[in-house]
Amino acid sequence: MTIGYLATYTKKDGSTRNIRFVRASDLPEQIVTANTKGNFSSKRTLSEGMELVWDIDNRGYRTFNWNTVQGDVKKFDYTFDIG
């Protein structure tokens, strides 16, 4: 089981978005391997407040902006369906 997060934030274009995500550092190895192309050893430098996360609903990596969060970020238990 992994900790999932539910948050509302403001996107670059000014629109509001709800997202359910798992922090990239908490992803199971099977998800990382299945969804990463090439050499993932080089790290991307993100601006302060930005974090690479796994979007649960869209099943892909997203950059989440902690600086534009609206309200509280809620935690929940999440289990990956790895088959």
C-alpha positions in Angstrom: 0.0 0.0 0.0 1.2 3.5 -0.9 0.1 7.0 0.3 -1.9 8.8 -2.3 -2.7 12.5 -2.3 -5.7 14.5 -3.5 -5.1 18.2 -4.2 -6.5 21.1 -6.1 -4.0 23.5 -7.7 -3.9 26.3 -10.3 -2.3 25.4 -13.6 0.0 27.7 -15.6 -2.9 28.8 -17.8 -4.9 29.9 -14.7 -7.4 27.1 -14.7 -8.0 24.9 -11.6 -7.2 21.2 -11.6 -7.9 18.3 -9.2 -5.3 15.6 -9.1 -4.9 12.3 -7.4 -1.2 11.4 -7.3 1.6 9.4 -5.7 5.0 10.9 -5.2 7.5 9.6 -7.6 9.8 8.5 -4.8 7.0 6.2 -3.5 6.3 4.5 -6.8 6.7 0.7 -7.0 9.6 -0.4 -9.1 7.2 -2.2 -11.6 5.5 1.1 -12.3 8.7 3.0 -12.8 10.2 0.3 -15.1 7.0 0.0 -17.2 6.6 3.7 -17.7 10.1 5.0 -18.1 11.9 5.1 -21.5 15.7 5.1 -21.8 18.1 6.1 -19.1 16.2 7.5 -16.1 19.4 8.1 -14.1 19.8 11.8 -15.2 17.8 14.0 -12.9 15.7 16.9 -14.1 16.1 20.2 -12.1 12.7 21.5 -11.1 11.9 24.9 -9.7 11.3 25.3 -6.0 7.9 24.0 -5.1 7.7 21.7 -8.1 7.6 17.9 -7.8 7.5 15.0 -10.2 4.4 12.9 -9.3 2.5 10.0 -10.8 -1.1 11.0 -11.8 -3.2 8.1 -10.7 -6.2 8.8 -13.0 -4.2 9.6 -16.2 -1.5 7.0 -15.4 1.5 9.2 -16.2 4.1 11.5 -14.8 3.1 15.1 -14.1 4.8 18.1 -12.5 2.9 19.2 -9.5 3.2 22.8 -8.2 3.0 23.0 -4.5 3.1 26.8 -4.7 -0.4 27.0 -6.2 -2.2 24.5 -4.0 -5.7 25.5 -3.1 -7.0 24.3 0.3 -5.6 21.3 2.0 -3.9 18.3 0.4 -5.6 15.1 1.6 -3.8 11.8 2.0 -5.4 8.4 1.4 -4.3 4.8 1.1 -3.7 3.7 -2.4 -3.0 0.2 -3.8 -1.5 -0.1 -7.3 -3.1 -2.7 -9.6 0.1 -4.4 -10.8 -0.8 -7.4 -12.9 
